[in-house]
Amino acid sequence: RPVAALAGAAGLEIGPGGGILVDERGCTSDPSICAAGDCAEFSCERRRVLPLGSIANRTGRLVANTIAGVEDTMPCLLGSEVIKVFDLHVGCCGETASRLRAEEVGVEEVWGAFTDRAPFYPEAATVRLKVIRETEGPLRGLQVVSGGAVVRWVNTFAQILDLAGGEAGALGRLEHAYAPTCATALDPLHTMASILESGPEMQLPPDAFLDGGEKGWTVVNMLTEAERNRVGLPALVGRVVEMDLAALRTDWRDLPERGVVTVCAKGGRSYEAARFLRDKGIEARYLAGGIGFYNV
Ligand SMILES: Cc1cc2nc3c(=O)[nH]c(=O)nc-3n(C[C@H](O)[C@H](O)[C@H](O)COP(=O)(O)OP(=O)(O)OC[C@H]3O[C@@H](n4cnc5c(N)ncnc54)[C@H](O)[C@@H]3O)c2cc1C
């Protein structure tokens, strides 16, 4: 938290977050005094204090430019952050769904699980993302977790929020560099754009999976034997039917017309299955990000 008592006692305006209020040039309420770093609070539409070294260094330059008379401004802070927690990198950018809901903004959330390079590399790490957007509106936030690096997705998403106004279509149009050693031919953000486009209602959020027992869902377990040996389905998920994609294409009539949830390891095969079943008139959803995301 900012320690701004001295600035407050000197008559500078203190923001609602407790920091010294500055404008987009880093000037305080007394234009001859600037503030930067952890003690500063930007007065953009969403006033925020972000005690980060990344922001502190940029605002240091901003203030230096302002003092030197060089035209410079800082856009609204988006909250791009990354941290390593034991073996996982966790990153985020923009808003969370709960913060937006508290402001009575309608939100949609989509989840996806990918690898950070071609999956046949033994050192490929799983990357799990969640994208938040206003209902039928702009993108508002990203959260990402991986045993590998996550910073590239946080930084790319921040540019979409800042430079493209959060336009959802811009995610799908991103140009990205690819070599199988370090990336995938389609970036995870491209697929997140497709998931948004194909309709978030096809996804069952990972944290809703356990409602299945109570709601009487039929869970189509598509995990292969090898996958089942690594991770099984939790108890209490509803009636479980074991079918792979090939079996589902022939035996789909055995499934009820409503309340079907398809489950695979990462969400790819189960998406295809849910799409197939919906084309047959069955109200099916797939467990977003697969059983791996649910476990995380
Ligand atoms: C453990 C830790 C890990 C972090 N890791 C990250 C990270 O990975 N990524 C990231 O973006 N950010 C990280 N941060 C945050 C980042 O360090 C801060 O946001 C950044 O250092 C703030 O810079 P600053 O110049 O505003 O303040 P500071 O770096 O705190 O500098 C303030 C200076 O003022 C001095 N000072 C205080 N009072 C007085 C006084 N009365 N008179 C004279 N001098 C005084 C202090 O001694 C200090 O040297 C981390 C912070 C901590 C504590």
The ligand as a Tripos MOL2 file, in Angstrom:
@<TRIPOS>MOLECULE
LIG
   53    58     1     0     0
SMALL
NO_CHARGES

@<TRIPOS>ATOM
      1 C1          9.8770   -9.0950   -2.6300 C.3       1 LIG1
      2 C2          9.3680   -8.2720   -3.7630 C.ar      1 LIG1
      3 C3          9.3540   -8.8080   -5.0390 C.ar      1 LIG1
      4 C4          8.8720   -8.0590   -6.1060 C.ar      1 LIG1
      5 N1          8.8410   -8.6170   -7.3510 N.ar      1 LIG1
      6 C5          8.3530   -7.9070   -8.3780 C.ar      1 LIG1
      7 C6          8.3040   -8.4730   -9.6740 C.ar      1 LIG1
      8 O1          8.7100   -9.6160   -9.8930 O.2       1 LIG1
      9 N2          7.7780   -7.7480  -10.6830 N.ar      1 LIG1
     10 C7          7.3290   -6.4780  -10.4840 C.ar      1 LIG1
     11 O2          6.8740   -5.8500  -11.4610 O.2       1 LIG1
     12 N3          7.3830   -5.8970   -9.2620 N.ar      1 LIG1
     13 C8          7.8780   -6.5750   -8.2090 C.ar      1 LIG1
     14 N4          7.9230   -6.0070   -6.9610 N.ar      1 LIG1
     15 C9          7.4530   -4.6260   -6.7930 C.3       1 LIG1
     16 C10         8.5580   -3.6270   -7.1460 C.3       1 LIG1
     17 O3          9.7240   -3.9410   -6.4320 O.3       1 LIG1
     18 C11         8.0810   -2.2230   -6.7640 C.3       1 LIG1
     19 O4          6.8600   -1.9650   -7.4080 O.3       1 LIG1
     20 C12         9.0900   -1.1740   -7.1780 C.3       1 LIG1
     21 O5         10.3290   -1.4010   -6.5770 O.3       1 LIG1
     22 C13         8.5740    0.2000   -6.7700 C.3       1 LIG1
     23 O6          9.5400    1.1570   -7.0910 O.3       1 LIG1
     24 P1          9.5330    2.5420   -6.3400 P.3       1 LIG1
     25 O7         10.7110    3.3010   -6.8540 O.co2     1 LIG1
     26 O8          8.2030    3.1800   -6.4290 O.co2     1 LIG1
     27 O9          9.7180    2.2070   -4.7780 O.3       1 LIG1
     28 P2         10.9010    1.4620   -4.0570 P.3       1 LIG1
     29 O10        11.6460    0.5570   -4.9720 O.co2     1 LIG1
     30 O11        10.3090    0.8960   -2.8100 O.co2     1 LIG1
     31 O12        11.8790    2.6460   -3.7020 O.3       1 LIG1
     32 C14        11.5700    3.5670   -2.6700 C.3       1 LIG1
     33 C15        12.8920    3.9970   -2.0410 C.3       1 LIG1
     34 O13        12.6380    5.0790   -1.1590 O.3       1 LIG1
     35 C16        13.4040    4.8790    0.0140 C.3       1 LIG1
     36 N5         12.7440    5.6530    1.0800 N.ar      1 LIG1
     37 C17        11.5950    5.3770    1.7240 C.ar      1 LIG1
     38 N6         11.3290    6.3330    2.6240 N.ar      1 LIG1
     39 C18        12.3180    7.2410    2.5220 C.ar      1 LIG1
     40 C19        12.5960    8.4740    3.1860 C.ar      1 LIG1
     41 N7         11.7960    8.9620    4.1260 N.pl3     1 LIG1
     42 N8         13.6910    9.1420    2.8180 N.ar      1 LIG1
     43 C20        14.5150    8.6850    1.8490 C.ar      1 LIG1
     44 N9         14.3010    7.5220    1.1930 N.ar      1 LIG1
     45 C21        13.2180    6.8320    1.5370 C.ar      1 LIG1
     46 C22        13.3580    3.3970    0.2310 C.3       1 LIG1
     47 O14        14.4240    2.9990    1.0570 O.3       1 LIG1
     48 C23        13.5070    2.8970   -1.1940 C.3       1 LIG1
     49 O15        14.8550    2.7520   -1.5690 O.3       1 LIG1
     50 C24         8.3990   -6.7460   -5.8800 C.ar      1 LIG1
     51 C25         8.4310   -6.2070   -4.5850 C.ar      1 LIG1
     52 C26         8.8990   -6.9570   -3.5500 C.ar      1 LIG1
     53 C27         8.9260   -6.3370   -2.1690 C.3       1 LIG1
@<TRIPOS>BOND
     1     1     2 1
     2     2     3 ar
     3     2    52 ar
     4     3     4 ar
     5     4     5 ar
     6     4    50 ar
     7     5     6 ar
     8     6     7 ar
     9     6    13 1
    10     7     8 2
    11     7     9 ar
    12     9    10 ar
    13    10    11 2
    14    10    12 ar
    15    12    13 ar
    16    13    14 ar
    17    14    15 1
    18    14    50 ar
    19    15    16 1
    20    16    17 1
    21    16    18 1
    22    18    19 1
    23    18    20 1
    24    20    21 1
    25    20    22 1
    26    22    23 1
    27    23    24 1
    28    24    25 2
    29    24    26 1
    30    24    27 1
    31    27    28 1
    32    28    29 2
    33    28    30 1
    34    28    31 1
    35    31    32 1
    36    32    33 1
    37    33    34 1
    38    33    48 1
    39    34    35 1
    40    35    36 1
    41    35    46 1
    42    36    37 ar
    43    36    45 ar
    44    37    38 ar
    45    38    39 ar
    46    39    40 ar
    47    39    45 ar
    48    40    41 1
    49    40    42 ar
    50    42    43 ar
    51    43    44 ar
    52    44    45 ar
    53    46    47 1
    54    46    48 1
    55    48    49 1
    56    50    51 ar
    57    51    52 ar
    58    52    53 1
@<TRIPOS>SUBSTRUCTURE
     1 LIG1         1 GROUP 0 **** ****
